[in-house]
Amino acid sequence: MRANTKIFGCIADPINHVKAPTVFSKMFQEKKINAIMIPINVSKDDLKFFFSGIRSIKNFVGLTVTIPHKTNVLKYCDYLDKEAIDTQSVNWIKIENKKLIGTNFDGLGFINGLKNKNLIVENKDFAIFGIGGAGVSICYSLIRNKAKRLKLINRDFNKLNVLADKLKELKSDTEILIDNIIEYDISEYDYVINATSLGLKDNKDLIFDVKKTKTDCTIVDIVMDPEETILIKEAMKHKRNYHLGKNMLKSQIELTGNFFNLW
């Protein structure tokens, strides 16, 4: 680290689950980029003070945003790109001339992560549990990549209906369905996704029953810590295909570099 090192942040609350600082700091070193990413534990109540302060730090160039702040940070951004506007969620912020520019790579990172593992999206059936910041972004990207069918499953039925209506406004060929969190049917889906925080760190709760999926279903978890979550272990136990959360983060590296003009 030098006096003119560029600083990136990773904000979350709690902070102990984040992987981005390790991944990106290592990548900066490998690419000989004079930058570092640091973890920053900021509560929802302190976001206003945090964003007020970082605007004036000349070598603080941007940050990634994770649980639980992806929707809370919208109001602090001066500009939002189309993906952030559509999904009403931000996971990367760039600081230019004391202005905060928000974007979201969760959805595209998710899709690229699947494709990098030779998993097909087009004309496939997806069910997703959780429609928070990351979940909404994933839904938009699945539709843009021509998923055949998309089922939304969440505790809040009002929230489900609002999102389903917004997704239908895209006028795509993807069939949009909603289901009950208690009596859900995921028996005919090619992919079933956990887009909630269940399974994070020491949390041993399962968001859905893997045995209710078909035998050739791919179980997807966006949780990255632990790498093998309780859901992934269940997928292994019942001999289902599985896809790890870390793939979603790794697939955002190129997108992030372009956003910040790092390479």
Secondary structure by P-SEA (a helix, b strand, c coil): ccccbbbbbbbbcccccccaaaaaaaaaaaacccbbbbbbbbcccaaaaaaacccccccccccccccccccccccccccccaaaaaaccccbbbbcccbbbbbbaaaaaaaaaaaaaccccccbbbbbccccaaaaaaaaaaaaacccbbbbbcccaaaaaaaaaaaaaccccbbbbbbbccccccccccbbbcccccccccccccccccccccccbbbbbccccccccaaaaaaaaaccccccaaaaaaaaaaaaaaaaccc
